[in-house]
Amino acid sequence: MLLRAPAADDDDDSDVDLFGEETEEEKKAAEERAAKAKASTKKKESGKSSVLLDVKPWDDETDMVKLEEAVRSIKMEGLLWGASKLMPVGYGIKKLQIMMTIIDDLVSVDTLIEDHLCVEPANEYIQSCDIVAFNKI
């Protein structure tokens, strides 16, 4: 005669979710967090940044007035050119250091440099551009 132990009650394991499925409360909480995050991003104003740019000419014979005109001729929504000055580099070569204020959501500095400053006709005067300082306002 074999005696078997009574079947264990499986109710103890029912609160452990082995497959990681979300409960209704977790789904609702996640939706509320997503709604709050969406609402908070709408309230934010797009930030502004102040950028100091070094614009380097090809050689010492480059007309720096025309170089600055080429830089300032670039017009984009959210881009405001500021003060500029010529800085000596060496061997008679000077670079243009120019300030600009940008609205972060509208202007990408990388796009400005790659697609506007280092292509025709501006690259006739400009060899390269470097970001010296980038500050959030």
C-alpha positions in Angstrom: 0.0 0.0 0.0 1.4 3.4 -1.1 0.5 6.5 0.7 0.8 9.7 -1.2 1.3 13.1 0.3 -1.6 15.5 -0.4 -1.0 17.8 -3.4 0.7 21.1 -2.4 -1.4 24.2 -2.7 0.0 26.1 -5.7 -1.5 29.4 -4.5 1.8 30.4 -2.9 3.5 30.6 -6.3 0.8 32.6 -8.1 2.2 36.0 -7.0 5.6 35.2 -8.5 5.6 36.1 -12.2 8.3 34.0 -14.0 7.8 35.6 -17.4 8.0 39.2 -16.3 4.5 40.2 -17.5 3.3 43.6 -16.4 0.3 43.9 -14.1 -2.5 46.3 -14.7 -1.1 48.7 -12.0 2.3 48.7 -13.6 0.9 49.4 -17.0 -1.2 52.3 -15.7 1.8 53.7 -13.8 4.0 53.5 -16.9 1.3 55.4 -18.9 1.1 58.1 -16.3 4.9 58.6 -16.3 4.9 58.8 -20.1 2.1 61.4 -20.0 4.0 63.5 -17.4 7.2 63.3 -19.4 5.4 64.4 -22.5 3.7 67.3 -20.6 7.0 68.5 -19.1 8.8 68.5 -22.5 6.0 70.7 -24.0 6.5 73.3 -21.3 10.3 73.6 -21.8 11.5 76.5 -23.9 14.2 75.6 -26.4 17.6 76.5 -25.0 20.1 79.0 -26.4 23.8 78.5 -26.6 26.7 80.9 -27.0 29.4 79.5 -29.3 32.9 80.9 -30.0 34.2 79.7 -33.3 37.7 79.8 -34.8 37.6 80.2 -38.6 41.0 79.6 -40.1 42.1 80.8 -43.6 44.1 78.9 -46.2 47.1 81.2 -46.0 48.5 84.6 -45.1 47.3 86.0 -48.4 43.6 85.2 -47.8 41.5 88.4 -47.6 40.2 88.3 -44.0 37.5 90.9 -44.7 36.0 88.7 -47.4 36.3 85.7 -45.2 34.3 87.4 -42.5 31.7 88.5 -45.0 31.4 84.9 -46.2 30.8 83.8 -42.6 28.3 86.5 -41.8 26.5 85.9 -45.1 25.2 82.6 -43.7 21.6 83.2 -42.5 19.7 80.6 -40.6 16.6 80.8 -38.4 17.9 80.8 -34.8 21.4 82.0 -35.7 22.7 85.4 -34.6 26.3 86.4 -35.4 28.0 88.5 -32.7 31.4 90.2 -32.2 34.5 89.1 -34.0 38.2 89.8 -34.0 41.3 88.7 -35.8 43.8 86.7 -33.8 47.4 86.0 -34.8 48.2 82.3 -35.5 51.8 82.5 -36.7 53.9 83.2 -39.8 51.7 86.2 -40.6 48.5 84.2 -40.6 45.5 85.4 -38.7 42.3 83.5 -37.8 38.9 85.0 -37.3 37.4 84.4 -33.9 33.6 85.0 -34.0 30.8 84.7 -31.5 27.4 83.4 -32.3 24.2 82.8 -30.4 22.1 79.8 -31.5 18.7 78.4 -30.6 19.5 74.8 -29.9 16.4 73.2 -31.5 16.8 75.2 -34.7 20.6 75.2 -35.4 23.2 72.5 -35.2 26.7 73.8 -35.0 28.0 70.7 -36.8 25.6 71.2 -39.6 26.5 74.9 -39.8 30.2 74.1 -40.1 30.0 71.1 -42.4 27.1 72.2 -44.7 27.6 76.0 -44.8 31.1 77.1 -43.8 33.2 74.3 -45.4 31.5 74.2 -48.8 31.4 76.5 -51.8 31.6 79.5 -51.9 32.8 80.0 -48.3 35.6 77.3 -48.6 37.3 79.6 -51.0 38.5 81.5 -48.0 38.0 79.1 -45.1 40.3 76.1 -44.5 38.7 74.9 -41.3 36.5 75.8 -38.3 36.9 74.8 -34.7 34.6 75.3 -31.7 36.5 77.1 -29.0 33.7 77.5 -26.5 30.2 76.2 -26.3 28.1 77.6 -23.4 24.4 77.1 -22.6 22.6 80.3 -21.9 
